[in-house]
């Protein structure tokens, strides 16, 4: 049996842009993607700590080191620049593998950059 399990999280990033006139998705700084074990095109859940919204979309790779977190398309209506988000990726795993799997969790600084 396969189960869907939490595999990746970028915890408490700030929205830097909201672009309504785009086809859709979330643009995320490539440094954050690498650290959280997320990839372009992957489906993610976005939790908005400011208003309680939960959105599902897919990832677009943003400029490395830019700190960009941009909601595109219809999702742009669900955030404001400065809102704090949690971005969560899930994976399908064998039940036994899921018991011991260790997710990747990233805690960026106030500028959406990795803490070194």
DSSP file (Angstrom, degrees, kcal/mol; ACC not computed):
  #  RESIDUE AA STRUCTURE BP1 BP2  ACC     N-H-->O    O-->H-N    N-H-->O    O-->H-N    TCO  KAPPA ALPHA  PHI   PSI    X-CA   Y-CA   Z-CA
    1    1 A X              0   0    0      0, 0.0    94,-1.6     0, 0.0     2,-0.4   0.000 360.0 360.0 360.0 139.8    0.0    0.0    0.0
    2    2 A X  E     -A   94   0A   0     92,-0.2     2,-0.3    93,-0.1    92,-0.2  -0.849 360.0-168.5-102.6 143.0    1.2    3.5   -0.8
    3    3 A X  E     -A   93   0A   0     90,-2.9    90,-2.5    -2,-0.4     2,-0.6  -0.937  25.5-117.6-126.3 154.7    0.3    6.5    1.5
    4    4 A X  E     +A   92   0A   0     -2,-0.3     2,-0.3    88,-0.2    88,-0.2  -0.817  42.2 179.1 -91.4 124.3    0.7   10.2    1.0
    5    5 A X  E     -A   91   0A   0     86,-2.9    86,-2.7    -2,-0.6     2,-0.2  -0.948  36.9 -98.2-131.3 145.9    3.1   11.6    3.5
    6    6 A X  E     +A   90   0A   0     -2,-0.3    84,-0.3    84,-0.2    97,-0.1  -0.427  47.2 162.0 -57.3 126.4    4.6   15.0    4.3
    7    7 A X  E     +     0   0A   0     82,-2.7    97,-2.5     1,-0.3     2,-0.3   0.628  55.3  22.0-122.5 -24.9    8.1   15.1    2.7
    8    8 A X  E     -Ab  89 104A   0     81,-1.8    81,-2.5    95,-0.2    -1,-0.3  -0.998  54.3-179.0-149.4 146.2    9.2   18.7    2.5
    9    9 A X  E     -Ab  88 105A   0     95,-2.2    97,-2.8    -2,-0.3     2,-0.6  -0.963  18.4-162.4-150.9 134.3    8.4   22.1    4.1
   10   10 A X  E     -Ab  87 106A   0     77,-2.5    77,-2.5    -2,-0.3     2,-0.6  -0.972  32.4-149.8-107.5 112.7    9.5   25.7    3.7
   11   11 A X  E     -A   86   0A   0     95,-3.1    97,-0.4    -2,-0.6    75,-0.2  -0.764  57.6 -12.2 -99.5 119.3    8.4   27.2    7.0
   12   12 A X  E    S+     0   0A   0     73,-0.7     2,-0.3    -2,-0.6    -1,-0.2   0.978  73.5 163.7  64.2  66.4    7.4   30.8    7.3
   13   13 A X  E     -A   85   0A   0     72,-2.1    72,-3.3    -3,-0.3     2,-0.4  -0.784  33.9-121.7-103.0 157.1    8.5   32.6    4.2
   14   14 A X  E     -A   84   0A   0     -2,-0.3     2,-0.3    70,-0.2    70,-0.2  -0.810  22.3-113.9-101.4 139.3    7.1   36.0    3.2
   15   15 A X        +     0   0    0     68,-2.5    67,-2.4    -2,-0.4    55,-0.2  -0.552  31.5 179.6 -67.0 125.4    5.2   36.7    0.0
   16   16 A X        +     0   0    0     53,-2.5     2,-0.3    -2,-0.3    54,-0.2   0.676  65.1  11.0-100.0 -23.2    7.4   39.0   -2.1
   17   17 A X  E     -e   70   0B   0     52,-1.6    54,-1.7    63,-0.1     2,-0.3  -0.985  50.6-160.3-151.2 155.5    5.1   39.3   -5.1
   18   18 A X  E     -e   71   0B   0     -2,-0.3     2,-0.7    52,-0.2    54,-0.2  -0.932  13.8-172.4-139.2 116.9    1.6   38.4   -6.3
   19   19 A X  E     +e   72   0B   0     52,-2.7    54,-2.4    -2,-0.3     3,-0.4  -0.838  10.5 177.3-118.6  93.3    1.1   38.3  -10.1
   20   20 A X  S    S+     0   0    0     -2,-0.7     2,-1.4     1,-0.2    -1,-0.2   0.837  75.0  67.7 -62.6 -34.4   -2.6   37.9  -11.1
   21   21 A X  S    S+     0   0    0     52,-0.1     2,-0.3    51,-0.1    -1,-0.2  -0.294  83.3  92.9 -88.8  52.7   -1.7   38.1  -14.8
   22   22 A X  S    S-     0   0    0     -2,-1.4    52,-0.1    -3,-0.4     3,-0.1  -0.952  86.2-109.9-138.9 156.8    0.2   34.9  -15.0
   23   23 A X  S    S-     0   0    0     -2,-0.3    51,-0.3     1,-0.2     2,-0.2   0.813  72.9 -84.5 -62.7 -32.6   -1.1   31.4  -15.9
   24   24 A X  S    S+     0   0    0     49,-0.2    49,-0.3    -5,-0.1    -1,-0.2  -0.688  73.0  87.0 145.6 162.5   -0.7   30.0  -12.4
   25   25 A X  E     -F   72   0B   0     47,-0.8    47,-3.0    -2,-0.2     2,-0.4  -0.600  65.0 -77.8 117.7-174.3    1.7   28.5   -9.8
   26   26 A X  E     -Fg  71  59B   0     32,-2.1    34,-2.7    45,-0.2     2,-0.5  -0.999  30.7-144.9-128.3 129.7    4.1   29.7   -7.1
   27   27 A X  E     -Fg  70  60B   0     43,-2.9    43,-2.3    -2,-0.4     2,-0.4  -0.833  23.4-175.7 -94.6 127.6    7.6   30.9   -7.9
   28   28 A X  E     -Fg  69  61B   0     32,-2.3    34,-3.4    -2,-0.5    41,-0.2  -0.984  34.2 -99.6-130.1 134.7   10.2   30.0   -5.3
   29   29 A X  E >>  - g   0  62B   0     39,-1.9     4,-1.8    -2,-0.4     3,-0.6  -0.232  32.4-129.5 -47.0 130.1   13.8   30.9   -4.9
   30   30 A X  H 3> S+     0   0    0     32,-1.3     4,-2.5     1,-0.2     5,-0.2   0.802 105.9  61.0 -60.9 -31.3   15.9   27.9   -6.2
   31   31 A X  H 3> S+     0   0    0      1,-0.2     4,-2.1     2,-0.2    -1,-0.2   0.913 106.3  46.6 -60.8 -41.6   18.0   27.9   -3.1
   32   32 A X  H <> S+     0   0    0     -3,-0.6     4,-2.0     2,-0.2    -2,-0.2   0.891 110.4  53.2 -67.9 -39.0   14.9   27.2   -1.0
   33   33 A X  H  X>S+     0   0    0     -4,-1.8     5,-2.5     2,-0.2     4,-0.6   0.946 110.5  46.6 -59.8 -48.8   13.8   24.5   -3.4
   34   34 A X  H ><5S+     0   0    0     -4,-2.5     3,-1.1     1,-0.2    -2,-0.2   0.930 112.8  49.0 -59.8 -46.5   17.1   22.7   -3.2
   35   35 A X  H 3<5S+     0   0    0     -4,-2.1    -1,-0.2     1,-0.3    -2,-0.2   0.830 115.3  44.2 -64.3 -32.9   17.2   22.9    0.6
   36   36 A X  H 3<5S-     0   0    0     -4,-2.0    68,-0.3    -5,-0.2    -1,-0.3   0.402 110.9-117.5 -93.9   1.9   13.6   21.6    1.0
   37   37 A X  T <<5 +     0   0    0     -3,-1.1     2,-0.3    -4,-0.6    -3,-0.2   0.924  67.6 139.4  61.4  44.7   14.0   18.8   -1.6
   38   38 A X      < -     0   0    0     -5,-2.5     2,-0.3    -6,-0.1    -1,-0.2  -0.855  35.2-155.2-115.8 154.6   11.4   20.3   -3.9
   39   39 A X    >   -     0   0    0     -2,-0.3     3,-2.0    -3,-0.1    20,-0.3  -0.909  29.9 -85.6-131.2 158.0   11.5   20.5   -7.7
   40   40 A X  T 3  S+     0   0    0     -2,-0.3    20,-0.2     1,-0.3     3,-0.1  -0.343 115.0  22.9 -57.9 136.1   10.0   22.6  -10.4
   41   41 A X  T 3  S+     0   0    0     18,-2.7    -1,-0.3     1,-0.3     2,-0.1   0.264  89.5 136.8  89.6 -11.3    6.6   21.3  -11.4
   42   42 A X    <   -     0   0    0     -3,-2.0    17,-1.5    16,-0.1    -1,-0.3  -0.437  58.8-116.0 -71.3 141.4    6.0   19.6   -8.1
   43   43 A X  E     +C   58   0A   0     15,-0.2    47,-0.5    -2,-0.1     2,-0.3  -0.595  41.2 178.8 -75.0 134.3    2.5   20.0   -6.6
   44   44 A X  E     -CD  57  89A   0     13,-2.8    13,-2.0    -2,-0.3     2,-0.4  -0.943  27.6-131.2-134.8 158.3    2.6   21.8   -3.2
   45   45 A X  E     -CD  56  88A   0     43,-2.9    43,-3.1    -2,-0.3     2,-0.5  -0.922  21.1-155.9-105.7 135.9    0.1   23.0   -0.6
   46   46 A X  E     -CD  55  87A   0      9,-3.3     9,-2.4    -2,-0.4     2,-0.5  -0.959   4.0-164.0-116.5 125.1    0.5   26.6    0.5
   47   47 A X  E     -CD  54  86A   0     39,-2.9    39,-2.1    -2,-0.5     2,-0.8  -0.944   9.9-149.3-110.5 121.4   -0.8   27.6    3.9
   48   48 A X  E  >  - D   0  85A   0      5,-2.8     4,-2.3    -2,-0.5     3,-0.3  -0.811   5.8-165.6 -93.4 111.4   -1.3   31.3    4.5
   49   49 A X  T  4 S+     0   0    0     35,-2.7    -1,-0.2    -2,-0.8    36,-0.1   0.733  84.7  58.2 -67.8 -21.7   -0.7   32.1    8.2
   50   50 A X  T  4 S+     0   0    0     34,-0.6    -1,-0.2     1,-0.1    35,-0.1   0.846 126.4   9.1 -79.0 -34.4   -2.3   35.6    7.8
   51   51 A X  T  4 S-     0   0    0     -3,-0.3    -2,-0.2     2,-0.1    -1,-0.1   0.435  95.0-114.9-129.7   0.1   -5.7   34.6    6.5
   52   52 A X     <  +     0   0    0     -4,-2.3    -3,-0.1     1,-0.2    -2,-0.0   0.438  59.8 152.7  82.3  -1.5   -5.9   30.8    6.9
   53   53 A X        -     0   0    0     25,-0.2    -5,-2.8    -5,-0.2     2,-0.4  -0.306  29.6-159.2 -61.3 143.9   -6.2   30.1    3.1
   54   54 A X  E     -C   47   0A   0     -7,-0.2     2,-0.4     2,-0.0    -7,-0.2  -0.998  14.7-179.7-125.4 126.3   -4.9   26.7    1.8
   55   55 A X  E     -C   46   0A   0     -9,-2.4    -9,-3.3    -2,-0.4     2,-0.4  -0.952  18.2-151.5-128.0 142.2   -4.0   26.6   -1.8
   56   56 A X  E     +C   45   0A   0     -2,-0.4     2,-0.2   -11,-0.2   -11,-0.2  -0.963  37.5 129.3-111.6 134.8   -2.7   23.8   -4.0
   57   57 A X  E     -C   44   0A   0    -13,-2.0   -13,-2.8    -2,-0.4     2,-0.3  -0.842  49.6 -92.4-158.2-167.3   -0.5   24.6   -7.0
   58   58 A X  E     -C   43   0A   0    -15,-0.3   -32,-2.1    -2,-0.2     2,-0.3  -0.848  37.3-103.4-124.0 162.5    2.8   23.7   -8.7
   59   59 A X  E     -g   26   0B   0    -17,-1.5   -18,-2.7   -20,-0.3     2,-0.4  -0.615  20.9-167.8 -91.1 139.1    6.2   25.1   -8.4
   60   60 A X  E     -g   27   0B   0    -34,-2.7   -32,-2.3    -2,-0.3     2,-0.3  -0.988  34.3-113.9-115.7 134.8    8.1   27.4  -10.8
   61   61 A X  E     -g   28   0B   0     -2,-0.4   -32,-0.2   -34,-0.2     2,-0.2  -0.518  34.0-157.0 -70.8 126.2   11.8   27.8  -10.1
   62   62 A X  E     -g   29   0B   0    -34,-3.4   -32,-1.3    -2,-0.3   -29,-0.1  -0.550  36.8 -66.5 -99.3 168.4   12.7   31.3   -9.1
   63   63 A X    >   -     0   0    0     -2,-0.2     3,-1.8   -34,-0.2     5,-0.4  -0.290  59.8-107.4 -57.8 129.1   16.1   33.1   -9.4
   64   64 A X  T 3  S+     0   0    0      1,-0.3    -1,-0.1   -35,-0.2   -35,-0.1  -0.341 100.4   8.6 -60.3 131.2   18.7   31.6   -7.0
   65   65 A X  T 3  S+     0   0    0     47,-0.1    -1,-0.3    -3,-0.1    -2,-0.1   0.459  97.7 109.0  80.0   1.3   19.4   33.8   -4.0
   66   66 A X  S <  S-     0   0    0     -3,-1.8    -2,-0.1     2,-0.1    47,-0.1   0.740  75.2-135.8 -82.7 -23.6   16.6   36.2   -4.8
   67   67 A X        +     0   0    0     -4,-0.4   -53,-0.1     1,-0.2     2,-0.1   0.582  43.5 168.0  76.8   9.6   14.3   35.3   -1.9
   68   68 A X        +     0   0    0     -5,-0.4   -39,-1.9   -40,-0.1     2,-0.3  -0.337  19.8 169.7 -66.1 133.5   11.4   35.3   -4.3
   69   69 A X  E     + F   0  28B   0    -41,-0.2   -53,-2.5    -2,-0.1   -52,-1.6  -0.865  16.5 170.1-137.4 102.2    8.1   33.9   -3.2
   70   70 A X  E     -eF  17  27B   0    -43,-2.3   -43,-2.9    -2,-0.3     2,-0.5  -0.963  26.1-150.5-125.2 121.5    5.5   34.9   -5.8
   71   71 A X  E     -eF  18  26B   0    -54,-1.7   -52,-2.7    -2,-0.5     2,-0.3  -0.784  24.4-160.8 -87.9 130.6    1.9   33.6   -6.1
   72   72 A X  E >   -eF  19  25B   0    -47,-3.0     3,-1.0    -2,-0.5   -47,-0.8  -0.763  42.5  -7.1-114.7 155.2    0.8   33.6   -9.7
   73   73 A X  G >  S-     0   0    0    -54,-2.4     3,-1.9    -2,-0.3     4,-0.3  -0.274 126.3  -8.6  65.6-145.5   -2.6   33.6  -11.4
   74   74 A X  G >  S+     0   0    0      1,-0.3     3,-1.8   -51,-0.3     4,-0.3   0.811 129.0  66.6 -57.9 -32.4   -5.7   33.0   -9.4
   75   75 A X  G X  S+     0   0    0     -3,-1.0     3,-1.9     1,-0.3    -1,-0.3   0.762  84.7  73.7 -61.2 -24.0   -3.7   32.2   -6.2
   76   76 A X  G X  S+     0   0    0     -3,-1.9     3,-0.8     1,-0.3    -1,-0.3   0.762  88.6  60.8 -61.3 -24.1   -2.5   35.8   -6.3
   77   77 A X  G <  S+     0   0    0     -3,-1.8    -1,-0.3    -4,-0.3    -2,-0.2   0.629  98.1  59.0 -76.0 -12.5   -6.0   36.8   -5.0
   78   78 A X  G <  S+     0   0    0     -3,-1.9     2,-0.3    -4,-0.3    -1,-0.2   0.413 107.0  44.5 -97.8   0.0   -5.4   34.7   -1.9
   79   79 A X    <   -     0   0    0     -3,-0.8     2,-0.3    -4,-0.3   -61,-0.0  -0.899  60.9-148.0-137.5 165.3   -2.3   36.5   -0.6
   80   80 A X    >   -     0   0    0     -2,-0.3     3,-2.6   -63,-0.0   -65,-0.3  -0.972  43.9 -89.5-128.2 149.3   -0.9   39.9    0.0
   81   81 A X  T 3  S+     0   0    0     -2,-0.3   -65,-0.2     1,-0.3     3,-0.1  -0.358 118.3  31.2 -54.8 132.3    2.8   40.9   -0.3
   82   82 A X  T 3  S+     0   0    0    -67,-2.4    -1,-0.3     1,-0.4   -66,-0.1   0.169  84.8 136.5  99.3 -16.0    4.2   40.4    3.2
   83   83 A X    <   -     0   0    0     -3,-2.6   -68,-2.5   -69,-0.1     2,-0.5  -0.309  55.6-122.9 -60.9 149.1    1.9   37.5    4.1
   84   84 A X  E     -A   14   0A   0    -70,-0.2   -35,-2.7    -3,-0.1   -34,-0.6  -0.850  34.0-171.9-100.0 127.9    3.7   34.6    5.9
   85   85 A X  E     -AD  13  48A   0    -72,-3.3   -72,-2.1    -2,-0.5   -73,-0.7  -0.816  24.1-150.5-119.5 155.3    3.3   31.2    4.2
   86   86 A X  E     -AD  11  47A   0    -39,-2.1   -39,-2.9    -2,-0.3     2,-0.5  -0.999  18.7-157.5-117.1 129.1    4.2   27.6    4.9
   87   87 A X  E     -AD  10  46A   0    -77,-2.5   -77,-2.5    -2,-0.4     2,-0.4  -0.940  12.3-170.3-112.3 123.6    4.9   25.6    1.7
   88   88 A X  E     -AD   9  45A   0    -43,-3.1   -43,-2.9    -2,-0.5     2,-0.4  -0.944  10.4-165.7-123.8 131.8    4.4   21.8    2.0
   89   89 A X  E     -AD   8  44A   0    -81,-2.5   -82,-2.7    -2,-0.4   -81,-1.8  -0.898   9.4-161.5-111.0 145.1    5.3   19.0   -0.4
   90   90 A X  E     -A    6   0A   0    -47,-0.5     2,-0.3    -2,-0.4   -84,-0.2  -0.864   2.0-160.8-122.4 156.5    3.9   15.5    0.0
   91   91 A X  E     -A    5   0A   0    -86,-2.7   -86,-2.9    -2,-0.3     2,-0.5  -0.976  22.1-118.3-136.9 152.7    5.1   12.2   -1.5
   92   92 A X  E     +A    4   0A   0     -2,-0.3     2,-0.3   -88,-0.2   -88,-0.2  -0.791  44.7 168.8 -88.3 128.3    3.7    8.7   -2.1
   93   93 A X  E     -A    3   0A   0    -90,-2.5   -90,-2.9    -2,-0.5     2,-0.1  -0.956  41.8 -95.1-139.5 154.9    5.6    6.1   -0.2
   94   94 A X  E  >  -A    2   0A   0     -2,-0.3     4,-2.6   -92,-0.2   -92,-0.2  -0.431  44.7-115.1 -61.1 144.5    5.3    2.5    0.8
   95   95 A X  H  > S+     0   0    0    -94,-1.6     4,-1.0     1,-0.2    -1,-0.1   0.884 115.0  46.3 -54.6 -45.0    3.8    2.2    4.3
   96   96 A X  H  > S+     0   0    0      1,-0.2     4,-0.7     2,-0.2     3,-0.5   0.900 112.2  50.2 -68.4 -40.8    6.9    0.8    5.9
   97   97 A X  H >> S+     0   0    0      1,-0.2     4,-1.2     2,-0.2     3,-1.1   0.901 105.5  58.4 -61.3 -40.8    9.2    3.4    4.2
   98   98 A X  H 3< S+     0   0    0     -4,-2.6    -1,-0.2     1,-0.3    -2,-0.2   0.780  95.4  64.4 -62.3 -27.8    6.9    6.2    5.4
   99   99 A X  H 3< S+     0   0    0     -4,-1.0    -1,-0.3    -3,-0.5    -2,-0.2   0.824 116.0  26.9 -65.3 -31.3    7.4    5.1    9.1
  100  100 A X  H << S+     0   0    0     -3,-1.1    -1,-0.2    -4,-0.7    -2,-0.2   0.447  89.4 124.3-113.0  -2.3   11.1    6.0    9.0
  101  101 A X     <  -     0   0    0     -4,-1.2     2,-0.6    -5,-0.1    -3,-0.0  -0.344  49.4-148.3 -63.2 136.6   11.2    8.7    6.3
  102  102 A X        -     0   0    0     -2,-0.0    -1,-0.1   -95,-0.0    -2,-0.0  -0.933  14.8-140.6-109.0 115.0   12.7   12.0    7.5
  103  103 A X        -     0   0    0     -2,-0.6     2,-0.6   -97,-0.1   -95,-0.2  -0.268  15.5-115.4 -71.3 159.4   11.3   15.0    5.8
  104  104 A X  E     -b    8   0A   0    -97,-2.5   -95,-2.2   -68,-0.3     2,-0.4  -0.863  35.6-176.0 -94.4 123.3   13.3   18.1    4.7
  105  105 A X  E     -b    9   0A   0     -2,-0.6     2,-0.4   -97,-0.2   -95,-0.2  -0.986   6.1-165.4-126.4 129.8   12.3   21.2    6.6
  106  106 A X  E     -b   10   0A   0    -97,-2.8   -95,-3.1    -2,-0.4     2,-0.5  -0.939   9.4-166.3-118.9 135.2   13.7   24.6    5.9
  107  107 A X        -     0   0    0     -2,-0.4     8,-0.3   -97,-0.2   -95,-0.1  -0.805  19.8-165.4-119.1  86.1   13.5   27.7    8.2
  108  108 A X        -     0   0    0     -2,-0.5     6,-0.2   -97,-0.4     2,-0.0  -0.159  20.8-107.6 -68.5 165.3   14.5   30.7    6.2
  109  109 A X    >   -     0   0    0      4,-3.0     3,-1.9     1,-0.1    -1,-0.1  -0.139  47.9 -80.1 -80.1-174.6   15.3   34.1    7.6
  110  110 A X  T 3  S+     0   0    0      1,-0.3    -1,-0.1     2,-0.1   -96,-0.1   0.595 131.9  53.8 -67.5 -10.6   13.1   37.2    7.4
  111  111 A X  T 3  S-     0   0    0      2,-0.2    -1,-0.3   -98,-0.0     3,-0.1   0.132 119.8-106.6-106.7  18.3   14.3   37.8    3.8
  112  112 A X  S <  S+     0   0    0     -3,-1.9     2,-0.3     1,-0.2   -45,-0.2   0.796  79.5 130.5  63.1  31.0   13.5   34.3    2.6
  113  113 A X        -     0   0    0    -47,-0.1    -4,-3.0   -46,-0.1    -1,-0.2  -0.844  65.9 -95.8-114.9 153.7   17.1   33.3    2.6
  114  114 A X        -     0   0    0     -2,-0.3     2,-0.5    -6,-0.2    -6,-0.1  -0.394  36.5-122.8 -66.4 138.9   18.7   30.2    4.0
  115  115 A X              0   0    0     -8,-0.3    -8,-0.1     1,-0.1    -1,-0.1  -0.723 360.0 360.0 -83.4 127.4   20.2   30.7    7.5
  116  116 A X              0   0    0     -2,-0.5    -1,-0.1     0, 0.0    -2,-0.0   0.431 360.0 360.0-106.3 360.0   23.9   29.8    7.4
